[in-house]
Amino acid sequence: MKNLKLFLLLTILCTSCSSSKFLTSGVNSNEITEMLKIEPFSYIYYIEKGNQEIFNDSLSYIAENLISETMEMLSYKLRLSSDKVDLTDANDLETLSDELDFLISSAVNSKNVRDIPITPFLESILTDNSQRFGLIIVQNGFSRTKGNYGGQLAKAIGMGIVTGVLTGVSFYQTPVKANSTLYALIVDNQNKNIAFFNKSILQGSEPVVRENIIKQINKVFEKYLWGK
């Protein structure tokens, strides 16, 4: 079973996040002629009545397949090799999850990804496949039941009305119906570090929708792999 602590960590990190400029180690995108596609990870929660976040295996699995299919669809633009890595061993999946936990949390809090070392398991994957570069995409997000969203919206408006009565100034914060946050990493087995890192945050967008995933993947690589 994939490690869920990654989602919990990234949720905390993203509370103060906005759209960001991509980070590179200084590797020019022209140097990246081929990348190994490494299995994507997705952690999708469903917020039900009572405002309880519940991890949803089915939605996460669907999202992972959508990301994988989108990467294949964009394989030419993404410069993906014909080889790909699909891990089935539970220990390997947990090891990779732990390493991505480290790499993404380090990149989010760094201004220089050149100093973030490639992790051992990822290094071994690239070495075994005779590839310098590897591409990993990780997504986390949530959706709400209709009853939950409507209830939270009514609650927010109600609080705004009460505040206005008491203070003369009425305001309320609209709850976010859904969220999709996508992280993209290119790891470099020659320089032993992260070559590229970026993220895309879509507030109010459902995470298990192909069009949203395509939009986010196009956005994170804009002005690096394409669109210069």
Stockholm file with secondary structure:
# STOCKHOLM 1.0

chainA/1-228         MKNLKLFLLLTILCTSCSSSKFLTSGVNSNEITEMLKIEPFSYIYYIEKGNQEIFNDSLSYIAENLISETMEMLSYKLRLSSDKVDLTDANDLETLSDELDFLISSAVNSKNVRDIPITPFLESILTDNSQRFGLIIVQNGFSRTKGNYGGQLAKAIGMGIVTGVLTGVSFYQTPVKANSTLYALIVDNQNKNIAFFNKSILQGSEPVVRENIIKQINKVFEKYLWGK
#=GR chainA/1-228 SS CCCTHHHHHHHHHHTTCCCCCCEESSCCGGGCCCEEEECCEEEEEEEETTTEEEECHHHHHHHHHHHHHHHHHTHHHHTEEEEEECCCCHHHHHHHHHHHHHHHHHHHTCSCGGGSBCCHHHHHHHHHTTCSEEEEEEEEEEEECHHHHHHHHHHHHHHHHHHHHHHSCCCCCCCCSCEEEEEEEEEETTTTEEEEEEEEEEETCCSSCHHHHHHHHHHHHBTTTBCC
#=GC SS_cons         CCCTHHHHHHHHHHTTCCCCCCEESSCCGGGCCCEEEECCEEEEEEEETTTEEEECHHHHHHHHHHHHHHHHHTHHHHTEEEEEECCCCHHHHHHHHHHHHHHHHHHHTCSCGGGSBCCHHHHHHHHHTTCSEEEEEEEEEEEECHHHHHHHHHHHHHHHHHHHHHHSCCCCCCCCSCEEEEEEEEEETTTTEEEEEEEEEEETCCSSCHHHHHHHHHHHHBTTTBCC
//
